[in-house]
Structure formats: structure tokens, C-alpha cells
Amino acid sequence: MPLFLPPRSHFSRRFCAIIGADTGHELAAEEDAIKRWLGWSLLSVLSMGAVLAIWTMWTLSGRYNQAIYTPDELSVIPDQQVAIVFGAGYWPNGVLSLILRERLEGAIELYEAGRVQKLLFSGDNRIAEYNEPAVMLAYTLERNIPREDIILDYAGRRTYDTCYRARDIFGLSRATLVTQRYHLPRALVTCGALGLEVVGYSANRYQHQGWYLIRYRLREIPALWLAWWETHVTHPTPVLGEPLPIFSG
């Protein structure tokens, strides 16, 4: 038997129209809310990106101008007990990279000028066949720096590790950091955030090829972000060991 459906009354048609209108208004309101949320989210991301870009450029270019000294300013750099010299690569035949040689030359300048009393060589020695502190020591001994004034840190695998260990292993609270100008802002940020009172001595001595410097400077951008993240958020613990204070008491 065919099903009989009575025609809609005026009231039922009116009710459905009202319900449909309300649903349409709700959908439109939800769409507007989503659009506003997306707009504010995009604005927030752009604002954060702008702040990050400004902070990065400020830190890498001008923030530490008053804390970074060049060889021409050797006579006015503050006296410190220790210079922390960051390790760098060397060739399989033992020849130092230009970067590492510059850093050692800068450290020797500080020592011979009487601006520091001790040199802390911090580098990578995670495998027996690769030993940055050892080659740094050999180079410096050839320049007649007394062995008793050189301290070796074999676990300075990264800038963060070097600063952390300088504080917790070697008992330092102040130091002069010796590295290239492009690296000094990150080194100052890291050591400073870990509680060290530091100034920087630029190791720039030679004319580097353009692409060489560009590569290292670009690398400093994400490395700087990572340094901030580790010193303010994650606080990783590097390889440590028994304390070996450079100065007793």
C-alpha cells in the first residue's frame, strides 16, 4: 500500500525555514571565527618571525660590539686569569686548519701581552685518532708557551660543552673567549647564559675566501637559535667528570 504523506502545514514550513536560517547563521559565524583565528595565527607567526630575525641580526652584528676586542685593542682588553680557546679542525697529517691556527695565534698574543695567565684549550677528542687539544698544545709549545700554563679540555665537543665544562669542571667564573668574529656572538651568548662573565678576543688574522666566510656565517644563524634553546629551555648536560679547578681556593 503506498505511504501517504500529508502536505506540510504552514507552521511546519515556517519552522523548517527558521531552523535552516539558524543553521546558516551558525555556519557563517563559525567560518568567520575560523578566518579570524587563522588571521591572528598568521599575524602571530609573522610577528614572532620578525622578532626572531631582529634578535638574530642584533646578536650577530651589534649586540656584543662593546665586549669584543680586536688585535688593535690588545692594550685595553680587560685582564683575565684564563683565556678559553675553542678548538677547530685539523688535517689528517696534523696540519692545523687556518681557523684553528688563528685562534691559537690570538691566545698566544693575549698570553705574551700579559692579558691572561692561563690558556684553556677546549676541543674534540671523542675518538682516539682525533685529538684537537693535543695538536693545539703541540703548536703552542713550539711557540715557547710554558706547559704549566696550558690546560687541556678533551671534551669540548661543542661551544655549549666548552662553556659548561669551563664552569663546572675547571671552576671558572670569568674568562676571555678566543675565536673568530663570526663565532664570538654565539660563544658570548652561551657562556653568558651559563653564568660566566666573559669578553671576546677576535682571532681574525688572515683573509678568508668569500664563500668560506659566508658558509660559516650562515651556519651561525641556526646554531645561535640552538644555543638559546639549550641555555634557556632544555639545559642538556655534556660529558662531565671529576672537577679539575684551574685555581684552588
C-alpha positions in Angstrom: 0.0 0.0 0.0 1.5 3.4 -0.9 2.6 5.5 2.0 0.5 8.7 2.3 2.4 11.8 3.3 0.2 14.7 4.3 1.1 18.1 2.9 3.2 20.3 5.1 1.3 22.8 7.1 2.2 26.4 7.1 3.6 26.1 10.6 5.9 23.2 9.7 7.3 25.0 6.6 7.9 28.1 8.8 9.7 26.0 11.5 12.0 24.4 8.9 12.8 27.8 7.4 13.7 29.1 10.8 15.9 26.1 11.7 17.6 26.4 8.3 18.2 30.1 8.8 19.7 29.5 12.2 22.0 26.7 10.9 23.2 29.0 8.1 23.9 31.8 10.6 25.8 29.4 12.8 27.9 28.1 9.9 28.7 31.6 8.8 29.6 32.6 12.3 31.9 29.5 12.6 33.5 30.4 9.2 34.1 33.9 10.4 35.6 32.7 13.7 38.0 30.3 11.8 39.0 33.1 9.5 39.8 35.4 12.4 41.7 32.6 14.2 43.8 31.9 11.0 44.4 35.6 10.6 45.6 36.1 14.2 47.7 32.9 13.9 49.4 34.1 10.8 50.0 37.6 12.3 51.4 35.9 15.4 53.8 33.7 13.3 54.9 36.7 11.2 55.4 38.8 14.4 57.4 36.0 16.1 59.5 35.6 12.9 60.2 39.3 12.7 61.2 39.4 16.4 63.5 36.3 15.9 65.1 37.9 12.8 65.7 41.2 14.5 67.2 39.4 17.6 69.4 37.2 15.4 70.8 40.1 13.4 71.2 42.3 16.5 73.1 39.5 18.3 75.3 38.5 15.4 76.2 42.1 14.3 75.9 44.7 17.1 74.9 43.3 20.5 78.4 42.5 21.7 80.4 45.2 20.0 81.5 46.5 23.4 82.5 43.1 24.6 84.6 42.0 21.5 88.2 43.2 21.2 90.4 43.1 18.1 94.2 42.8 18.0 94.4 46.6 17.7 92.7 46.8 21.1 95.0 44.3 22.8 96.3 47.0 25.2 92.8 47.8 26.5 91.2 44.4 26.7 90.3 43.6 30.4 92.8 41.3 32.2 91.5 37.8 32.9 93.1 34.8 34.6 92.2 32.5 31.7 91.6 32.6 28.0 89.3 29.9 26.7 90.4 28.8 23.2 87.8 26.9 21.2 89.0 24.0 19.2 88.6 23.6 15.4 89.5 21.1 12.8 92.9 19.9 11.6 94.1 17.8 8.6 94.9 14.1 8.9 98.6 14.9 8.5 98.4 17.1 11.6 98.4 20.4 9.9 96.2 22.9 11.6 93.3 24.5 9.8 93.5 28.2 9.2 90.7 28.7 11.7 92.4 26.8 14.5 95.8 28.5 13.8 94.2 31.9 14.0 92.6 31.0 17.4 96.0 29.8 18.8 97.8 32.9 17.5 95.2 35.0 19.3 95.7 33.1 22.5 99.4 33.4 22.3 99.1 37.2 21.8 97.0 37.5 24.9 99.4 35.4 27.0 102.5 37.2 25.8 100.9 40.6 26.4 100.2 39.6 30.0 96.4 39.8 29.5 95.8 36.2 30.7 97.7 33.9 32.9 96.5 30.5 31.7 95.2 29.1 28.4 92.4 26.6 28.4 92.4 24.6 25.1 88.9 23.0 24.7 88.3 20.7 21.7 87.0 17.4 20.4 88.7 14.1 21.4 85.7 11.7 21.2 87.8 9.2 19.2 91.5 8.3 19.9 92.6 9.2 16.3 91.3 12.7 16.5 92.6 15.0 19.3 92.1 18.7 18.9 93.6 19.7 22.3 96.7 17.7 21.7 97.5 19.4 18.4 96.7 22.8 20.0 99.2 22.0 22.7 101.9 20.9 20.3 101.6 24.1 18.3 101.7 26.3 21.3 104.7 24.6 22.9 106.6 25.3 19.7 106.0 29.0 20.4 107.6 28.6 23.8 104.5 28.9 26.0 105.1 27.2 29.3 103.4 23.8 29.6 102.3 24.6 33.2 100.2 27.5 31.9 98.2 25.4 29.4 95.1 23.3 30.4 93.5 20.8 28.1 89.8 20.1 27.9 89.3 16.9 25.9 85.5 17.0 25.9 84.9 20.4 24.4 82.9 19.0 21.5 80.6 22.0 21.1 80.6 25.6 22.1 77.9 24.8 24.7 80.1 21.9 26.1 83.1 24.1 26.4 81.3 26.9 28.3 79.5 24.4 30.6 82.7 22.5 31.4 84.7 25.7 31.9 82.3 26.5 34.7 81.6 23.1 36.2 84.9 21.2 35.6 87.5 23.9 35.6 85.8 26.2 38.1 85.8 29.4 36.1 83.5 32.3 36.6 85.3 34.8 34.3 87.3 34.4 31.1 88.3 35.8 27.7 86.9 33.8 24.8 89.2 33.4 21.8 87.7 32.6 18.4 86.7 34.2 15.1 84.5 37.2 15.0 81.6 35.3 13.3 81.6 32.8 16.2 82.1 35.2 19.1 78.5 36.3 19.5 77.3 32.7 19.9 80.1 31.9 22.3 79.3 35.0 24.4 75.6 34.2 24.4 76.3 30.7 25.5 78.9 31.3 28.2 77.0 34.3 29.5 73.7 32.4 29.8 75.6 29.7 31.8 76.8 32.3 34.3 80.2 33.2 33.1 81.4 36.8 32.9 83.2 36.9 29.5 84.6 39.1 26.9 85.8 38.1 23.4 89.1 38.4 21.6 88.7 38.2 17.8 91.1 35.7 16.2 90.7 37.0 12.7 94.1 37.2 11.2 94.1 36.1 7.6 92.0 36.8 4.5 89.5 34.1 4.1 87.7 33.2 0.8 84.3 34.8 0.5 82.3 31.6 0.2 84.2 30.2 3.2 83.0 33.0 5.4 79.5 33.0 4.0 79.1 29.3 4.8 80.3 29.8 8.4 78.2 32.9 9.0 75.1 31.3 7.7 75.7 28.3 9.9 75.8 30.6 12.9 72.1 31.5 12.5 70.6 28.1 13.4 73.5 27.5 15.8 72.6 30.7 17.7 68.9 29.6 17.9 70.0 26.2 19.2 72.3 27.9 21.8 69.4 30.0 23.1 67.2 26.9 23.2 69.7 24.8 25.1 70.6 27.5 27.6 67.1 28.6 28.4 64.9 25.5 27.7 66.5 22.1 27.5 69.7 22.6 29.6 71.5 19.4 28.3 74.3 18.0 30.4 77.5 17.5 28.4 80.2 14.9 29.2 81.5 15.8 32.7 83.7 14.1 35.3 85.7 15.0 38.4 86.2 18.7 39.0 89.6 20.0 37.9 89.7 23.6 39.1 92.4 25.6 37.5 92.8 27.8 40.6 92.4 26.5 44.1 90.6 28.4 46.8 
